[in-house]
Amino acid sequence: MWRGRWRTTGSALLRVIIVWAVSTLTMLALAGILPDFRLQSDDGDSITQIALTAAWGAGAFGLLSAVVWPVLVRALLLVPALVLGLLVFFLNGSLLLIALSLIPAWRGEAAPETAVVVAAVMSAVASATSTALAVRDDEAYRRRLYRLADRRRRRQRRAGASGAGDPAPGLVFLQLDGVGYEVLRGACAGGLMPTVAGWLDRSHRITPWRTDWSSQTGASQLGILHGSNFDVPAFRWYEKDTGEVMVCNRPTSAAELQRRAVARTGDGGLLTLDGASRGNLFSGGADQLALVLSVSARRGRANRSRAGYFAYFSDPANAVRTAVSFVAEVVREIGQSLRARIRGDRPRVSRGGLYPLIRAFATVVERDVVVAAVIGDMLAGRAAVYADLVAYDEVAHHSGPRGRDTDRVLARLDRSLALIARVAEHAPREYRIVLLSDHGQSPGETFLGRYGLTLKDLVRAGCGLPVSRRAGRTRSGAEARAAVLAALHRPVEEGEEARPGPGSDPVVLASGNLALISFPDVPGRASRERVERAHPALLATLANHPGVGFLLVDGVVLGPGGAVARLDVPGEAEELLSPFGPGAAEAVRRTDAFPHVADIMVNSAYDPDTGAVHAFEEQIGSHGGLGGEQGHPFLMWPTVLSEPGTGAGAEPVGAEAVHRVLRRWLREADGPQVPLGLRPGPVQDPRPERAGDGILPSDAVPARDETR
């Protein structure tokens, strides 16, 4: 205990000394630039004497600012805001003149108008330096949030809200994107995530759950938030009826998928009543939105997806904290990539270009904004919050699911979880924190890296079409890239990739280690006979390739060596797909019934001994199909909630099953989940019913978003 106190005191003292030194240098620089500002006597002084004078002046100004300034601000609270804003500069300048007058031998002197400028610059520099030094100081950040919570509680007591009784517990769902069950268990056992490990020891339980065939965020999160991921066969797919390519991380596609899910279920989503959606692909029916992709393509008041950025960065302390971490993360990624090249790590993918910036955005900017938004939601007392933290998923795609790079990301995520948990202790209602992931990640060399050609090249060769001599790379579809483009208001994969041109050439689309092949000139779904008649060598070429695990063609599964299994014949598909784990046949059977399933679905090979797959994109940690840890995310819940499975040890199967579990947990709270502002009485949904409710934010004015 004493060691911790001494460490805290020493750290604070060191910060004071550094800020003092920077302020001294700033004062010296201003004295050399401004003509009406001097730090030496009329007879002249040595450099040492001038430096000591600057240190004295900077220290006196800092001390006066710390002691006198709060008293002045409190005394001027009744002054109109505009007048106070003007007085701030003159009062700050007056404090500087007083500080200069305290320098021995009257060595410091400044004209009044110059003192205003010097004081403003020094205050800004000192504030930026102090904030930068506290970039890792979550305790300072937490103390500011505590003060905000205390002010809010006092306002509620003055408004008489305390008479409404204790509110029902709220739920915070935190999605650790891409973190598989085994990865989380290993991180807890290895000491990387002490916060999560402590929860498992004291208050939480954990179970894996099985994804659908499409083991990726679009399908999983749509099912979790909206209760249906029907007709989402992959991360990207071609729809013959519209001639368009749907991509889960394209804003227009995400909005359409959300509309279809709401139409199918007749329900707005998991978060329709007093909910908040933060950093997700879909809104879940929430009114409070920040960084939600499905609404980011819209203009005007209906689009609040980027409001989280403004609310967060309008605070200078947040801006400096995140900016310093962003630069550090870019440097860290460049260093890690260089070390991987020097060591000759295999497998390895390109990590140049804009990737260091995209990684820093995912691991720093989006994390900080989402965590701050969740904290604001808890302090505002919202009933349900769902947030996605994408940092691990982005790094694992390029560095692999396990290693030093991802270990550091997991450790930083654990610190964010610890901060959220500490703030929850001061929220106006009790919160139950649920951790979950949308999928895992499977390692393995890319299809291109292992075999020297892309799947598109292999398909064209099987169709007798010309193949480029130089193998092209398939763009990665990670969520972080889409989040960056949405934040910058840039389109995602528009143009030729969004709407392929006319012709008979097959459309080949990659989704991790799952690929989809469609023939635009064939109406409806092509039968196996039609494919073999048009392209006799294609199916055999694909099925017998060592990098391919199996194909799905019109209700028939084709494997290597001429293996064939019909989905409508009991047991055949189960036997052929047994290497891919329990439930593989049922997942393929469900996808086969989708209206927009591709003419040919291709799943990569899978090695059960190593857990490796071959991504058809440039990813050495991938997900999207069957095989390995990618299909085994986790669900972790407080023990006060019921077991998620239907029986002892039973794990949920499919994202829609997870949605039903989360719905049940919301109902298990002590009373209905209602906003804190409602008084006792008949509980009614405060929002009017309307067609497609939950697709877009409510037209009503939302509660004030206290992200800051």
Secondary structure as GFF3:
##gff-version 3
##sequence-region A 1 708
A	DSSP	alpha_helix	2	33	.	.	.	ID=ss1
A	DSSP	beta_strand	37	38	.	.	.	ID=ss2
A	DSSP	alpha_helix	47	75	.	.	.	ID=ss3
A	DSSP	alpha_helix	81	101	.	.	.	ID=ss4
A	DSSP	three_ten_helix	104	106	.	.	.	ID=ss5
A	DSSP	beta_strand	109	110	.	.	.	ID=ss6
A	DSSP	alpha_helix	112	133	.	.	.	ID=ss7
A	DSSP	alpha_helix	138	158	.	.	.	ID=ss8
A	DSSP	three_ten_helix	161	164	.	.	.	ID=ss9
A	DSSP	beta_strand	170	176	.	.	.	ID=ss10
A	DSSP	alpha_helix	181	189	.	.	.	ID=ss11
A	DSSP	alpha_helix	194	202	.	.	.	ID=ss12
A	DSSP	beta_strand	204	208	.	.	.	ID=ss13
A	DSSP	alpha_helix	217	226	.	.	.	ID=ss14
A	DSSP	beta_strand	236	239	.	.	.	ID=ss15
A	DSSP	beta_strand	244	247	.	.	.	ID=ss16
A	DSSP	alpha_helix	251	265	.	.	.	ID=ss17
A	DSSP	beta_strand	275	278	.	.	.	ID=ss18
A	DSSP	beta_strand	288	290	.	.	.	ID=ss19
A	DSSP	three_ten_helix	293	295	.	.	.	ID=ss20
A	DSSP	three_ten_helix	300	302	.	.	.	ID=ss21
A	DSSP	alpha_helix	307	313	.	.	.	ID=ss22
A	DSSP	alpha_helix	316	343	.	.	.	ID=ss23
A	DSSP	alpha_helix	355	360	.	.	.	ID=ss24
A	DSSP	pi_helix	361	365	.	.	.	ID=ss25
A	DSSP	alpha_helix	366	380	.	.	.	ID=ss26
A	DSSP	beta_strand	384	389	.	.	.	ID=ss27
A	DSSP	alpha_helix	391	399	.	.	.	ID=ss28
A	DSSP	alpha_helix	404	424	.	.	.	ID=ss29
A	DSSP	beta_strand	431	436	.	.	.	ID=ss30
A	DSSP	beta_strand	442	443	.	.	.	ID=ss31
A	DSSP	alpha_helix	447	451	.	.	.	ID=ss32
A	DSSP	alpha_helix	455	462	.	.	.	ID=ss33
A	DSSP	alpha_helix	479	487	.	.	.	ID=ss34
A	DSSP	three_ten_helix	495	497	.	.	.	ID=ss35
A	DSSP	beta_strand	507	511	.	.	.	ID=ss36
A	DSSP	beta_strand	514	518	.	.	.	ID=ss37
A	DSSP	alpha_helix	528	534	.	.	.	ID=ss38
A	DSSP	alpha_helix	538	543	.	.	.	ID=ss39
A	DSSP	beta_strand	548	553	.	.	.	ID=ss40
A	DSSP	beta_strand	556	558	.	.	.	ID=ss41
A	DSSP	three_ten_helix	560	562	.	.	.	ID=ss42
A	DSSP	beta_strand	564	566	.	.	.	ID=ss43
A	DSSP	alpha_helix	572	576	.	.	.	ID=ss44
A	DSSP	three_ten_helix	578	580	.	.	.	ID=ss45
A	DSSP	alpha_helix	584	592	.	.	.	ID=ss46
A	DSSP	beta_strand	600	604	.	.	.	ID=ss47
A	DSSP	beta_strand	606	607	.	.	.	ID=ss48
A	DSSP	beta_strand	612	613	.	.	.	ID=ss49
A	DSSP	beta_strand	621	622	.	.	.	ID=ss50
A	DSSP	three_ten_helix	628	631	.	.	.	ID=ss51
A	DSSP	beta_strand	634	638	.	.	.	ID=ss52
A	DSSP	alpha_helix	655	667	.	.	.	ID=ss53
###
